[in-house]
Amino acid sequence: MSSTLTRYVARQFLMALMVTLLVVAALILLFDVIELLRQTARVQEATLSVLTRLALLRLPLVLQTALPFVFMAGAFVTFWRLVRSSELVVIRAAGMSVWQMLIPLFLLTLLLGAINVAVFNPVAAALFTQFERAGRTIGLGSDNPFSLSRGGMWLRESGEDGRYTVVHARNARQDARMLHLDEIMIMVVDDANRTIRRIDAPTGRLQGGRFILTDAVVSVPGRPPDRRAFMTVKTGLSIPKIEEKFAAPETISFWDLPSFIAFFESAGFSASAHRMHWHALVSSPVMLCAMILVAAVFGLGSSSRRGAWLARLAGAVVAGFVVYFFSQVTYTLGQSQTLPVVMAAWSPTAIAGFLGLALMFQLEDG
């Protein structure tokens, strides 16, 4: 296809994509603000301006989920305009096939998808982290009582009468149903942030709802240290609860995910959800191309009658939701390790792409 025609089709696609993106973003922002108003109806600090700012911080991350539908809708609008203005007829009459028109769109989509993964995904993750921090100030969400870094593991557990317990371990290793801890410190603090009791132990483990400590030293203000060869401390924490407190995969930058996965797996924890999310990000540019192909199946029709276009639009919407539903099912199966992570991440893209190719070959060349 000539460079002039390539630039024209690409420009039409970019314009439709931008309009679709703005419309979808406005709808998401509107419904998100309404939902935040409902959640914070009794909070005086939750003014409309504050909630709008919070919704804007969360908007880029939500748009990441809606991006395949945005590309499919943008491509569908582009094809509809080409057919309605008879420009597609002119393109075909010039001896050019639909494939020659789609290949530039695929290349442009791959480029935009790569930019989204490499640039906008880290920005969206950083903004969502700010959303979580700002949301806690008005009662949205809850404090994350778990932190695991190269400086050790920190746990925070709320108790009665405003008391809470802080647990720190220099090293943590998961083994079967047990969590081994080294250089443990357990501190009980009252509602005035005064230390009530502190326990130090060189080794211990978390098992069966208890911290089991060896060679522990119990320190209480105003009393001499009490040394114990063995002691247990009750806790409501467990390994599944701790794993649930990992940072959500969506809140971690694409570039930070590999080191995050390696570090947590080296500590013996399961990072299957984060590994699944990383593969989903890698496959997302190809998924966007598959959605362009789905839009082409329904959008490149010869009929310009209104009823035919409504039927095609309905078919494209149904196909998009089927792809989304299937991707969510495989995503869940990949997180639970029921399916291999690579298969779960790439199978929706592969199936949507191959089905779109088969239908396009039938419609265009059959």
C-alpha positions as CSV (number, residue, x, y, z in Angstrom):
1,M,0.0,0.0,0.0
2,S,1.3,3.5,-0.8
3,S,2.7,5.6,1.9
4,T,0.1,8.3,1.4
5,L,-2.8,5.8,1.9
6,T,-1.0,4.2,4.8
7,R,-0.6,7.5,6.6
8,Y,-4.3,8.3,5.9
9,V,-5.6,5.1,7.3
10,A,-3.3,5.3,10.3
11,R,-4.4,8.9,11.0
12,Q,-8.1,7.9,10.8
13,F,-7.4,5.0,13.2
14,L,-5.5,7.3,15.7
15,M,-8.3,9.9,15.7
16,A,-10.9,7.2,16.3
17,L,-8.7,5.7,19.0
18,M,-8.3,9.0,20.8
19,V,-12.0,9.8,20.7
20,T,-12.9,6.3,22.0
21,L,-10.2,6.6,24.7
22,L,-11.6,9.9,25.9
23,V,-15.2,8.7,26.0
24,V,-14.3,5.5,27.9
25,A,-12.1,7.5,30.3
26,A,-14.9,10.0,31.0
27,L,-17.4,7.2,31.7
28,I,-15.0,5.3,34.0
29,L,-14.2,8.5,35.8
30,L,-17.9,9.4,36.3
31,F,-18.9,5.9,37.6
32,D,-15.8,5.8,39.8
33,V,-16.6,9.1,41.4
34,I,-20.1,8.0,42.1
35,E,-18.9,4.8,43.7
36,L,-16.4,6.7,45.9
37,L,-19.2,9.0,46.9
38,R,-21.2,6.0,48.0
39,Q,-18.3,4.5,49.9
40,T,-17.5,7.7,51.8
41,A,-21.0,9.0,52.3
42,R,-20.4,9.5,56.1
43,V,-16.9,10.9,55.8
44,Q,-16.8,14.7,56.1
45,E,-13.3,15.0,54.5
46,A,-14.5,13.2,51.4
47,T,-15.5,16.2,49.3
48,L,-16.2,16.0,45.6
49,S,-12.8,17.6,44.7
50,V,-11.0,15.1,46.9
51,L,-12.8,12.1,45.4
52,T,-12.4,13.4,41.9
53,R,-8.6,13.6,42.5
54,L,-8.6,10.0,43.9
55,A,-10.6,8.8,40.9
56,L,-8.1,10.5,38.5
57,L,-5.2,8.7,40.3
58,R,-7.0,5.3,39.8
59,L,-8.1,6.1,36.3
60,P,-4.9,5.1,34.4
61,L,-4.9,1.6,36.0
62,V,-8.5,1.0,35.2
63,L,-7.9,2.1,31.6
64,Q,-5.3,-0.6,31.4
65,T,-8.0,-3.2,31.8
66,A,-10.3,-1.5,29.3
67,L,-7.6,-1.0,26.6
68,P,-8.4,-4.0,24.5
69,F,-12.0,-2.8,24.1
70,V,-10.8,0.7,23.4
71,F,-8.6,-0.5,20.5
72,M,-11.4,-2.8,19.2
73,A,-13.9,0.1,19.3
74,G,-11.5,2.5,17.6
75,A,-10.7,0.1,14.8
76,F,-14.5,-0.7,14.3
77,V,-15.2,3.1,14.0
78,T,-12.4,3.4,11.5
79,F,-13.6,0.6,9.4
80,W,-17.2,1.9,9.6
81,R,-16.1,5.3,8.3
82,L,-14.1,3.8,5.5
83,V,-17.1,1.7,4.4
84,R,-19.7,4.5,4.8
85,S,-17.7,7.0,2.8
86,S,-17.0,4.3,0.1
87,E,-13.3,4.7,0.6
88,L,-12.9,1.0,1.2
89,V,-14.4,0.4,-2.3
90,V,-11.9,2.8,-3.8
91,I,-9.0,1.0,-1.9
92,R,-10.2,-2.4,-3.3
93,A,-10.7,-0.9,-6.8
94,A,-7.1,0.2,-6.7
95,G,-6.0,-3.4,-6.4
96,M,-5.3,-3.4,-2.7
97,S,-6.5,-6.1,-0.4
98,V,-7.8,-5.7,3.2
99,W,-4.6,-7.3,4.4
100,Q,-2.5,-4.5,3.0
101,M,-4.6,-2.1,4.9
102,L,-4.5,-4.1,8.2
103,I,-0.8,-4.6,8.3
104,P,0.0,-0.9,9.0
105,L,-2.6,-0.9,11.7
106,F,-1.1,-4.0,13.3
107,L,2.4,-2.4,13.3
108,L,1.0,0.8,14.8
109,T,-0.9,-1.2,17.4
110,L,2.2,-3.2,18.4
111,L,4.1,0.1,18.8
112,L,1.3,1.7,20.9
113,G,1.0,-1.5,23.0
114,A,4.8,-1.6,23.6
115,I,4.7,2.1,24.7
116,N,1.8,1.3,27.0
117,V,3.7,-1.5,28.7
118,A,7.0,0.2,28.9
119,V,5.9,3.8,29.8
120,F,2.3,4.1,30.8
121,N,2.0,0.9,32.9
122,P,4.8,2.1,35.4
123,V,3.0,5.5,35.6
124,A,-0.3,3.9,36.2
125,A,1.2,1.7,39.0
126,A,2.8,4.7,40.7
127,L,-0.4,6.7,40.5
128,F,-2.4,3.8,42.0
129,T,0.0,3.6,44.9
130,Q,-0.7,7.2,45.6
131,F,-4.4,6.5,45.4
132,E,-4.1,3.8,48.0
133,R,-2.1,6.1,50.4
134,A,-4.5,9.0,49.9
135,G,-7.5,6.8,50.2
136,R,-6.5,5.5,53.7
137,T,-6.7,9.1,55.0
138,I,-10.5,9.1,54.4
139,G,-11.2,5.5,55.3
140,L,-10.9,3.8,51.9
141,G,-9.3,0.4,52.2
142,S,-7.2,-0.6,55.1
143,D,-3.6,-0.5,56.2
144,N,-1.4,-3.2,54.7
145,P,0.0,-5.0,57.8
146,F,2.6,-6.9,55.7
147,S,5.9,-5.8,54.3
148,L,8.7,-8.0,53.0
149,S,11.9,-6.4,51.7
150,R,15.6,-7.0,51.8
151,G,15.6,-5.4,55.3
152,G,13.4,-8.2,56.6
153,M,9.8,-9.0,57.2
154,W,7.4,-6.7,59.0
155,L,3.9,-7.7,60.2
156,R,1.3,-5.5,62.0
157,E,-1.7,-7.1,63.7
158,S,-4.4,-5.1,65.4
159,G,-5.7,-6.2,68.8
160,E,-8.3,-5.1,71.4
161,D,-8.6,-1.7,73.0
162,G,-6.5,0.0,70.4
163,R,-3.5,-2.2,71.0
164,Y,-1.5,-3.7,68.1
165,T,1.4,-6.0,67.7
166,V,4.4,-5.4,65.4
167,V,6.5,-8.4,64.3
168,H,9.9,-8.1,62.6
169,A,12.1,-10.9,61.4
170,R,15.5,-10.4,59.7
171,N,14.9,-13.5,57.4
172,A,11.7,-15.4,56.5
173,R,11.6,-18.7,54.7
174,Q,8.4,-20.7,53.9
175,D,8.6,-24.5,54.2
176,A,5.4,-26.5,53.6
177,R,2.8,-25.1,56.1
178,M,5.4,-23.4,58.2
179,L,7.2,-20.1,58.1
180,H,10.7,-20.1,59.5
181,L,11.9,-16.8,61.0
182,D,15.3,-15.6,62.1
183,E,16.1,-12.7,64.6
184,I,12.5,-12.1,65.6
185,M,11.2,-9.1,67.5
186,I,7.6,-9.0,68.7
187,M,6.4,-5.7,70.2
188,V,3.0,-5.1,71.8
189,V,2.0,-1.4,71.7
190,D,-1.0,0.4,73.3
191,D,-3.2,3.0,71.8
192,A,-0.8,5.8,73.0
193,N,2.1,4.1,71.0
194,R,3.7,3.0,74.3
195,T,5.5,-0.3,74.4
196,I,3.8,-2.8,76.7
197,R,6.0,-5.8,76.0
198,R,8.8,-6.8,73.7
199,I,10.0,-10.3,72.8
200,D,13.3,-11.1,71.1
201,A,14.3,-14.5,69.9
202,P,17.1,-15.7,67.5
203,T,14.8,-18.2,65.8
204,G,11.2,-19.2,65.6
205,R,8.4,-20.2,63.3
206,L,4.8,-19.3,62.5
207,Q,2.6,-22.4,62.6
208,G,-1.0,-23.2,63.5
209,G,-1.9,-19.6,64.5
210,R,1.1,-19.3,66.9
211,F,4.6,-17.9,66.9
212,I,6.8,-20.6,68.4
213,L,10.0,-19.0,69.7
214,T,13.2,-20.5,71.1
215,D,15.6,-18.8,73.5
216,A,13.2,-15.9,73.8
217,V,13.8,-12.8,76.0
218,V,10.7,-11.0,77.3
219,S,11.1,-7.3,78.2
220,V,8.5,-5.4,80.1
221,P,9.1,-1.7,81.1
222,G,10.1,-1.5,84.8
223,R,10.9,-5.2,85.1
224,P,14.1,-7.2,84.5
225,P,14.3,-9.3,81.3
226,D,12.7,-12.7,81.5
227,R,14.6,-15.4,79.5
228,R,12.6,-18.4,78.3
229,A,14.0,-21.4,76.4
230,F,10.6,-21.9,74.7
231,M,7.4,-19.9,74.4
232,T,4.4,-19.4,72.1
233,V,2.6,-16.2,71.1
234,K,-0.9,-16.4,69.7
235,T,-1.6,-14.6,66.5
236,G,-4.4,-14.4,63.9
237,L,-1.9,-14.4,61.1
238,S,-1.3,-17.4,58.8
239,I,0.7,-18.1,55.7
240,P,-2.3,-17.7,53.4
241,K,-3.2,-14.3,55.0
242,I,0.4,-13.1,54.7
243,E,0.4,-14.0,51.0
244,E,-2.8,-12.1,50.5
245,K,-1.0,-9.0,51.8
246,F,1.5,-9.0,49.0
247,A,1.5,-5.9,46.9
248,A,-1.2,-6.3,44.2
249,P,0.4,-7.1,40.8
250,E,-1.3,-4.2,39.2
251,T,0.5,-1.8,41.6
252,I,4.0,-2.9,40.6
253,S,5.8,-1.5,37.5
254,F,6.4,-3.8,34.6
255,W,10.2,-3.2,35.0
256,D,10.1,-4.0,38.7
257,L,8.1,-7.2,38.4
258,P,10.9,-9.6,37.6
259,S,13.0,-8.6,40.6
260,F,9.9,-8.6,42.8
261,I,9.0,-12.1,41.7
262,A,12.6,-13.4,42.1
263,F,12.9,-11.9,45.6
264,F,9.6,-13.3,46.9
265,E,10.1,-16.7,45.4
266,S,13.6,-16.8,47.0
267,A,11.9,-16.3,50.4
268,G,9.7,-19.4,49.7
269,F,6.5,-17.5,48.9
270,S,4.3,-18.1,45.9
271,A,4.4,-15.2,43.4
272,S,2.2,-16.9,40.7
273,A,-0.2,-13.9,40.5
274,H,2.7,-11.5,39.8
275,R,4.3,-13.9,37.3
276,M,0.9,-14.2,35.6
277,H,0.5,-10.5,35.5
278,W,3.9,-10.0,33.9
279,H,3.2,-12.5,31.1
280,A,-0.2,-10.8,30.6
281,L,1.6,-7.5,30.1
282,V,4.1,-9.0,27.7
283,S,1.3,-10.5,25.6
284,S,-0.9,-7.4,25.7
285,P,0.4,-5.7,22.5
286,V,-0.4,-8.9,20.6
287,M,-3.8,-9.1,22.3
288,L,-4.5,-5.5,21.0
289,C,-3.7,-6.7,17.5
290,A,-6.1,-9.6,18.0
291,M,-8.8,-7.2,19.0
292,I,-8.1,-5.1,15.8
293,L,-8.6,-8.4,13.9
294,V,-11.9,-9.0,15.7
295,A,-13.1,-5.5,14.8
296,A,-12.1,-6.1,11.1
297,V,-14.2,-9.3,11.0
298,F,-17.3,-7.3,11.9
299,G,-16.4,-3.9,10.5
300,L,-15.3,-4.6,7.0
301,G,-18.6,-5.4,5.5
302,S,-19.9,-4.3,2.1
303,S,-23.3,-3.4,3.3
304,S,-23.9,0.2,4.6
305,R,-27.5,-0.4,5.7
306,R,-28.2,0.7,9.2
307,G,-29.7,-2.6,10.3
308,A,-26.7,-4.5,9.0
309,W,-24.3,-2.2,10.9
310,L,-26.2,-2.6,14.2
311,A,-26.0,-6.3,13.8
312,R,-22.3,-6.1,13.2
313,L,-21.8,-3.8,16.1
314,A,-23.7,-6.2,18.4
315,G,-21.6,-9.1,17.1
316,A,-18.4,-7.2,17.8
317,V,-19.5,-6.3,21.4
318,V,-20.5,-10.0,22.1
319,A,-17.1,-11.2,20.6
320,G,-15.2,-8.7,22.8
321,F,-17.0,-9.8,26.0
322,V,-16.4,-13.5,25.1
323,V,-12.7,-12.8,24.7
324,Y,-12.7,-10.8,28.0
325,F,-14.5,-13.5,29.9
326,F,-12.2,-16.2,28.5
327,S,-9.1,-14.2,29.4
328,Q,-10.4,-13.6,33.0
329,V,-11.0,-17.4,33.4
330,T,-7.6,-18.3,32.1
331,Y,-6.0,-15.5,34.3
332,T,-7.6,-17.0,37.4
333,L,-6.5,-20.5,36.5
334,G,-3.0,-19.2,35.9
335,Q,-3.0,-17.4,39.3
336,S,-4.1,-20.6,41.1
337,Q,-1.5,-22.6,39.1
338,T,-4.2,-24.8,37.7
339,L,-2.8,-24.0,34.2
340,P,0.8,-23.2,33.4
341,V,1.3,-19.4,33.6
342,V,2.6,-19.0,30.0
343,M,-0.4,-21.0,28.6
344,A,-2.9,-19.1,30.7
345,A,-1.4,-15.7,29.7
346,W,-1.1,-16.4,26.0
347,S,-4.0,-18.7,25.2
348,P,-6.7,-15.9,25.0
349,T,-4.4,-13.9,22.6
350,A,-3.7,-17.0,20.5
351,I,-7.3,-18.1,20.3
352,A,-8.7,-14.7,19.5
353,G,-6.0,-14.1,16.9
354,F,-6.3,-17.4,15.1
355,L,-10.1,-17.3,15.1
356,G,-9.9,-13.7,13.7
357,L,-7.4,-14.8,11.0
358,A,-9.6,-17.8,10.0
359,L,-12.7,-15.6,9.7
360,M,-10.9,-12.9,7.8
361,F,-9.4,-15.4,5.4
362,Q,-12.9,-16.8,4.8
363,L,-14.5,-13.4,4.4
364,E,-11.8,-11.8,2.3
365,D,-10.3,-14.7,0.3
366,G,-13.0,-17.4,0.6
